[in-house]
Amino acid sequence: MLQEGYNLYRAERTAALRLEALNQENAHLYERARGINERLAVATIRARDLAEEAERRADDLNALVESVAEGVVIVDPAGIVVNLNRAGRDVLGIPPEKWVKTIEELRLDLRTPEGRPLAEDEWPIVRILRSETFAQQEVLYRRPDGGERHLLFAGSATRDDAGNILLTISVFRDITPIRDLERQREEFISVVAHDLRGALTAIRGYTDLLARPAFAHALPEQIRKALATIGANSRRMERMISDLLDVSRIEARQLALMRKEVDLLSLVQGAAQRTADIGAGHPVRLEAHGEIPPLEADPDRLEQVLTNLLSNAAKYSYPGTEIVVEVEARPGEALVSVTNQGKGVKPEDRDKLFTRFHRTRQAKEERVPGLGLGLYIAKGLVEAHGGRIWVESQPGKFATFRFTLPVA
């Protein structure tokens, strides 16, 4: 009997201890739950504040984008148009009430500056979605109302920490007024150059007539020298006018090429012989590497490129040094190089060397004649043939101008 009572007492005592432990555990869980609830409440308030802050920033960003004078279109990786500002709608001719949701709805008639249809994979927005970043891409846009506008695009993308695109941003401006002014300027240059050429033709005609032996022998020596000076300067003026006309055609993208099959090596040899007077005192050595295939090119324009490069090499060579012209066969193209020994091209001049009217400090200091158009025209002619041109130089030693031409 006593044993049973003792066992009952132990069971009650154990149950009481367990109950007390459960009560303590419940109290601990209650405190934890209350702490979690407090943190959830704080997190909820913080999330609400962050959402409000994000909304305010989004509103500020939208207001900023809307106030930009250039057109701005923001697209996500799925092709959804997030924003198209007012300036962009005005330029593209999209009415304010039309809601553009996707880039498919933003179908634009985009063309190259020359008017050829632009492939869809070359559209600015598509290029950005392809992870490209660019500062200038000029396109011709045909608006829904039939008008044409020249647009200049720049594009980039925002990314997350993993490098994935979050948004693409295209900024574009209407440069049609600039292009119209350039066209008017080129037309003006063309008209003036044409009139000047007519006057020079008359001057040269009478000068050449008076310089003929039948008349020249009866003229005093001083007059004959004056006629020679007039003739030389007339020819120089004609070259300058021709350069201005070529610049006008290049800028207006109206440079026409009369292509035919050309033997490049023979053309280079002939050009070197015909320009011997330009490089007087600088013998020209021609080197050929490999079998040069025929080209489909304009021989007169190619000779113009070579003449400009040979003239440039002669102007900046050390006295009595030779000029080396190399022609090399490459896969799918031919490479022509013109090397002279001289002061070379300084690094700060290389980027501007092929821009129009650019003259190096050396040319100005040494009063080398020219307008700074020869290399610009050479670049335009080479690129019109589908090639490229560049310079390699070691200041104080040499300068090498190279250009490539695609083979037929």
C-alpha positions in Angstrom: 0.0 0.0 0.0 2.8 2.3 0.9 4.6 1.4 -2.3 1.6 2.3 -4.5 1.3 5.6 -2.7 4.9 6.3 -3.3 4.6 5.5 -7.0 1.6 7.7 -7.3 3.5 10.6 -5.7 6.4 10.2 -8.1 4.1 10.2 -11.1 2.4 13.3 -9.9 5.8 15.0 -9.2 7.1 14.0 -12.7 3.9 15.3 -14.3 4.2 18.6 -12.4 7.8 19.0 -13.5 6.9 18.4 -17.1 4.0 20.8 -16.9 6.3 23.4 -15.4 8.8 22.8 -18.2 6.1 23.1 -20.8 4.9 26.3 -19.3 8.4 27.7 -19.5 8.8 26.6 -23.1 5.5 28.1 -24.0 6.5 31.4 -22.4 9.8 31.3 -24.4 7.9 30.5 -27.6 5.5 33.4 -26.8 8.4 35.8 -26.4 10.0 34.6 -29.7 6.7 35.0 -31.5 6.2 38.4 -30.1 9.7 39.4 -31.2 9.0 38.0 -34.7 5.8 39.9 -34.9 7.6 43.1 -33.9 10.3 42.5 -36.5 7.6 41.7 -39.1 5.8 44.9 -38.2 9.1 46.9 -38.6 9.8 45.1 -41.8 6.3 45.8 -43.1 6.8 49.5 -42.3 10.2 49.5 -43.9 8.9 47.7 -47.0 6.1 50.2 -47.3 8.6 53.1 -46.9 10.9 51.5 -49.5 8.0 51.0 -51.9 7.0 54.6 -51.4 10.6 55.7 -51.9 10.9 53.5 -55.1 7.6 55.0 -56.4 8.8 58.5 -55.7 12.1 57.8 -57.5 10.3 56.2 -60.4 8.1 59.3 -60.6 11.2 61.5 -60.5 12.9 59.4 -63.2 9.8 59.5 -65.4 9.6 63.3 -64.9 13.3 63.6 -65.8 12.9 61.4 -68.9 9.8 63.3 -69.9 11.6 66.7 -69.6 14.6 65.6 -71.8 14.8 67.4 -75.1 16.0 64.2 -76.9 13.8 61.2 -77.6 14.2 58.4 -75.0 12.7 54.9 -75.2 13.3 52.3 -72.4 12.6 48.7 -73.1 13.0 45.6 -70.9 14.6 42.3 -72.1 11.2 40.9 -73.0 10.6 43.7 -75.5 8.1 45.6 -73.3 8.3 49.4 -73.8 8.6 50.8 -70.2 8.8 54.4 -71.3 8.7 56.5 -74.4 8.9 60.2 -73.6 7.1 63.1 -75.2 10.1 64.3 -77.3 10.4 60.8 -78.7 6.8 60.6 -79.7 7.0 64.0 -81.4 10.1 62.9 -83.4 8.6 59.5 -84.3 5.2 61.0 -85.1 3.3 58.8 -82.6 0.2 60.5 -81.2 0.0 61.0 -77.4 -3.1 58.9 -77.1 -1.5 55.8 -78.7 -0.1 53.5 -76.0 2.9 51.6 -77.3 3.4 48.4 -75.3 6.0 46.4 -77.1 8.7 47.0 -79.7 6.6 45.0 -82.2 4.1 47.8 -81.9 6.9 50.3 -82.3 7.4 49.2 -85.9 9.6 51.9 -87.5 10.6 52.3 -91.1 14.3 52.7 -90.5 16.8 53.1 -93.3 20.5 53.8 -93.8 21.4 57.4 -94.3 21.6 56.6 -98.0 17.9 55.4 -98.0 18.4 51.6 -98.1 16.1 49.6 -95.7 17.9 48.9 -92.4 18.0 45.2 -91.5 16.0 44.5 -88.3 19.0 43.1 -86.5 20.7 46.6 -87.0 17.9 48.5 -85.4 19.3 50.5 -82.4 16.9 48.8 -79.8 17.7 45.3 -81.2 21.5 46.1 -81.0 21.2 47.0 -77.3 19.2 43.8 -76.6 22.1 42.0 -78.3 24.4 43.5 -75.6 25.9 46.2 -77.8 26.7 49.7 -76.6 27.2 52.5 -79.1 27.4 56.3 -79.1 26.3 57.2 -82.6 24.2 55.4 -85.2 22.6 57.6 -87.8 19.4 56.3 -89.5 16.9 57.8 -91.9 13.3 57.4 -90.5 10.2 57.6 -92.6 7.4 58.8 -90.4 3.8 57.6 -90.7 2.8 60.9 -92.3 5.4 60.4 -95.1 8.0 62.8 -93.8 11.7 61.8 -93.5 13.9 62.6 -90.5 17.6 61.9 -89.9 18.0 60.5 -86.4 21.1 59.9 -84.4 20.9 57.1 -81.8 22.9 56.2 -78.8 22.2 53.1 -76.8 23.2 51.2 -73.6 21.8 48.9 -71.0 21.6 48.6 -67.2 22.6 45.2 -65.8 22.3 43.3 -62.5 25.3 42.0 -60.5 25.3 38.8 -62.7 25.6 40.9 -65.9 22.0 40.2 -67.1 20.2 43.1 -68.9 17.6 44.8 -66.8 16.6 47.6 -69.1 17.8 49.0 -72.4 17.9 52.7 -73.0 17.9 54.4 -76.4 18.4 58.1 -76.8 17.9 59.7 -80.1 17.8 63.2 -81.5 16.6 64.8 -84.7 19.5 66.0 -86.8 17.5 66.7 -89.9 18.1 70.5 -89.7 21.9 69.9 -89.5 21.8 67.6 -92.5 19.7 70.2 -94.4 22.3 72.8 -93.7 25.1 70.5 -94.7 23.3 69.7 -98.0 22.9 73.5 -98.7 26.5 74.1 -97.8 27.7 71.3 -100.2 25.4 72.6 -102.9 26.9 76.1 -102.4 30.5 74.7 -102.6 29.6 72.8 -105.7 28.2 75.8 -107.5 31.1 78.1 -106.4 33.7 75.5 -107.4 32.0 75.0 -110.8 32.1 78.7 -111.5 35.7 79.0 -110.3 36.7 76.1 -112.5 35.2 77.8 -115.5 37.2 81.0 -114.8 40.4 79.0 -114.2 39.9 77.1 -117.5 39.9 80.4 -119.3 43.0 81.7 -117.5 44.9 78.4 -118.2 43.8 78.4 -121.8 45.2 81.9 -122.5 48.3 81.2 -120.4 49.1 78.0 -122.3 48.4 79.8 -125.6 50.9 82.6 -124.7 53.4 80.0 -123.4 53.6 78.3 -126.8 56.9 78.6 -128.6 55.3 80.6 -131.4 54.5 83.4 -129.0 56.9 82.9 -126.1 60.0 83.6 -128.1 58.8 87.1 -128.6 58.1 87.8 -125.0 60.6 89.1 -122.4 62.1 86.6 -119.9 60.2 88.2 -117.1 56.9 87.8 -118.8 57.7 84.1 -119.6 58.4 83.5 -115.9 55.2 85.2 -115.0 53.3 83.0 -117.4 54.9 79.9 -115.9 53.9 81.1 -112.4 50.3 81.8 -113.5 50.1 78.3 -115.1 51.5 76.5 -112.0 49.2 78.3 -109.6 46.2 77.8 -111.9 46.9 74.0 -111.8 47.2 74.2 -108.0 43.9 76.0 -107.8 42.3 73.4 -110.1 43.5 70.6 -107.7 42.1 72.5 -104.7 38.8 73.0 -106.4 38.7 69.3 -107.4 39.4 68.4 -103.7 36.6 70.7 -102.5 34.2 69.0 -105.0 35.2 65.6 -103.9 34.7 66.5 -100.3 31.2 67.8 -101.2 30.4 64.5 -102.9 31.7 62.4 -100.0 29.7 64.5 -97.4 26.6 64.3 -99.6 27.2 60.5 -100.1 27.0 61.1 -103.9 30.5 59.8 -104.8 30.1 57.8 -107.9 32.6 55.0 -108.8 33.1 53.8 -112.4 34.1 50.2 -111.5 35.9 47.9 -113.9 38.5 45.1 -113.6 41.8 46.6 -112.5 45.3 45.2 -112.4 46.4 46.8 -109.2 50.1 46.3 -109.6 50.1 47.9 -113.1 48.0 50.8 -111.7 50.4 51.4 -108.9 53.4 51.4 -111.2 51.7 53.8 -113.6 50.7 56.1 -110.8 54.2 56.2 -109.4 55.6 57.1 -112.8 53.0 59.8 -113.5 53.5 61.5 -110.1 57.3 61.5 -110.4 57.4 65.3 -110.6 55.4 65.5 -107.3 58.1 63.5 -105.5 61.1 65.0 -107.1 64.2 64.1 -105.1 62.5 61.1 -103.6 62.9 57.9 -105.7 59.9 55.5 -105.5 60.7 51.8 -105.0 57.9 49.3 -105.7 57.7 45.9 -104.0 55.1 43.2 -104.7 54.4 40.3 -102.3 52.4 37.4 -103.7 50.2 37.2 -106.7 47.9 40.1 -106.7 44.4 39.1 -108.0 42.3 41.5 -110.1 40.1 44.1 -108.5 36.7 45.6 -109.3 37.4 49.2 -108.8 37.5 52.7 -110.3 41.1 53.1 -111.6 41.0 56.9 -111.7 39.9 57.1 -108.1 42.5 54.6 -107.0 45.2 56.6 -108.8 43.8 59.7 -106.9 44.3 57.8 -103.6 47.9 56.8 -104.6 48.7 60.3 -105.8 47.5 61.8 -102.5 49.6 59.4 -100.5 52.7 59.8 -102.6 52.4 63.6 -102.5 51.9 63.4 -98.7 55.0 61.1 -98.4 57.1 63.4 -100.5 56.1 66.5 -98.4 57.1 65.0 -95.1 60.2 62.9 -96.1 63.8 63.7 -95.2 65.7 65.1 -98.2 67.0 62.5 -100.6 65.2 59.6 -99.0 63.2 57.0 -101.0 59.5 56.3 -100.8 58.6 52.6 -100.7 55.3 51.4 -102.2 54.3 47.8 -101.3 51.5 45.7 -102.8 50.6 42.5 -100.9 48.1 39.8 -101.5 45.9 38.8 -98.5 43.0 36.5 -98.1 40.1 38.3 -99.8 41.9 41.6 -100.2 44.9 43.4 -101.4 47.1 45.6 -99.2 48.9 48.7 -100.4 51.4 50.5 -98.2 53.3 53.8 -98.8 56.3 54.4 -96.5 58.4 57.4 -96.2 61.4 58.2 -94.0 60.7 61.4 -92.0 59.5 62.9 -88.8 56.5 60.6 -88.9 53.1 61.1 -87.2 52.8 62.0 -83.6 50.3 59.9 -81.5 48.1 62.9 -80.8 47.6 63.5 -84.5 46.7 60.0 -85.6 43.0 60.1 -84.6 42.5 63.4 -86.5 44.7 62.7 -89.4 41.9 61.6 -91.7 39.5 64.3 -90.8 38.8 67.2 -93.2 40.8 70.4 -93.0 43.1 68.9 -90.3 46.7 70.0 -90.5 49.4 68.8 -88.1 51.5 71.2 -86.1 54.5 70.2 -88.2 52.7 71.1 -91.4 51.7 74.5 -90.0 55.2 75.2 -88.6 57.0 74.2 -91.8 54.3 75.9 -94.0 53.7 72.8 -96.0 51.2 73.7 -98.8 47.7 72.1 -98.7 44.2 72.4 -97.3 44.3 69.3 -95.2 41.9 67.4 -97.5 44.1 64.8 -99.2 44.0 62.1 -96.5 40.3 62.8 -95.9 39.5 62.3 -99.6 41.7 59.2 -99.7 39.8 57.7 -96.7 36.5 58.5 -98.4 37.6 56.9 -101.7 39.0 53.8 -100.0 35.9 53.3 -97.9 33.7 53.8 -101.0 35.5 50.8 -102.5 34.8 48.7 -99.4 38.3 49.0 -97.9 39.9 50.7 -94.9 42.9 53.0 -94.4 45.2 53.7 -91.5 48.6 54.9 -90.5 51.5 53.3 -88.7 54.4 55.5 -87.6 57.5 55.8 -85.4 58.1 59.5 -84.8 61.4 60.6 -86.0 61.9 57.6 -88.3 59.0 56.7 -90.7 55.3 56.8 -91.5 53.5 54.1 -93.3 50.0 54.6 -94.8 48.2 51.4 -95.6 44.9 50.7 -97.3 43.1 47.5 -98.2 40.8 46.8 -101.2 38.5 43.7 -101.6 39.4 41.4 -104.4 37.0 40.8 -107.3 
